């Protein structure tokens, strides 16, 4: 039946997508968003909206040190707190953090 539909002179890709004969073309992913919530014991919960991406990698910098990847996808590092509380920055690669 699909071959018959596609063989029609009036067939277009848009018609095929509308009737489920072919998959729609994938769109460009949006801009991911990150919302951070403070927890107890120097922990932070990140709620990440992937906006069409399959997976996002997240980098963190704390205590004035360098950037390090703390996780990708659903798995993130559990790190011990730094000895002296200092400002910590977290940023997903290629995305803007919501403020």
WOPEDA-V341945 format. One line per field, one symbol per residue. ss: DSSP state (a for helix, b for strand, c for the rest). A space follows every 50 residues. Layout:
BEGIN
ss = ???
END
This chain:
BEGIN
ss = caaaaaacccccaaaaaaccccccccccccccbbbbbbcccccbbbbbbc ccccccbbbbbbcccccbbbbbccbbcccccccccccbbbbbccccccc
END
